[in-house]
Amino acid sequence: MNAPTIIVAAIVAVVFLAIIIKAIVDKKNGKSSCSCGCSCSGCAMKGACHPNE
């Protein structure tokens, strides 16, 4: 491998890890991963996000 390939791979890995860490932190803080901003009452995956409801 050459240097530019390693640099691009490192940048992609850092961005990927940042996205995963943000999702984990948001989940721990009780934030929804739903991007529509709507109520989860009509969502087919409600049980996966809110198992106690």
C-alpha positions in Angstrom: 0.0 0.0 0.0 1.1 3.5 -0.6 0.7 6.5 1.6 -2.4 8.1 -0.1 -4.3 4.9 0.2 -3.5 4.6 3.9 -4.4 8.2 4.6 -7.8 7.8 2.8 -8.5 4.5 4.7 -7.7 6.2 8.0 -10.0 9.1 7.2 -12.8 6.8 6.3 -12.3 4.7 9.5 -12.3 7.9 11.7 -15.5 9.1 10.1 -17.1 5.6 10.5 -16.1 5.4 14.2 -17.4 9.0 14.8 -20.8 8.0 13.4 -20.9 4.9 15.6 -19.8 6.7 18.7 -22.4 9.5 18.2 -25.1 6.9 17.8 -24.1 5.1 21.0 -24.0 8.4 22.9 -27.3 9.5 21.6 -28.9 6.2 22.5 -27.5 6.4 26.1 -28.9 9.9 26.3 -32.4 8.7 25.2 -32.4 10.5 21.9 -34.2 8.8 19.0 -32.4 7.7 15.9 -35.5 8.6 13.9 -34.6 11.4 11.5 -38.2 12.2 10.6 -39.0 13.8 14.0 -42.4 12.2 14.1 -44.0 10.1 16.9 -43.0 6.5 17.0 -46.6 5.3 17.6 -47.0 4.4 13.9 -43.6 2.9 13.4 -43.3 -0.8 12.6 -40.0 -0.9 14.5 -41.3 0.8 17.7 -40.7 -2.4 19.8 -37.0 -2.3 18.9 -36.5 1.3 20.0 -39.0 1.4 22.9 -39.4 -2.1 24.3 -41.1 -0.9 27.6 -43.9 0.9 25.9 
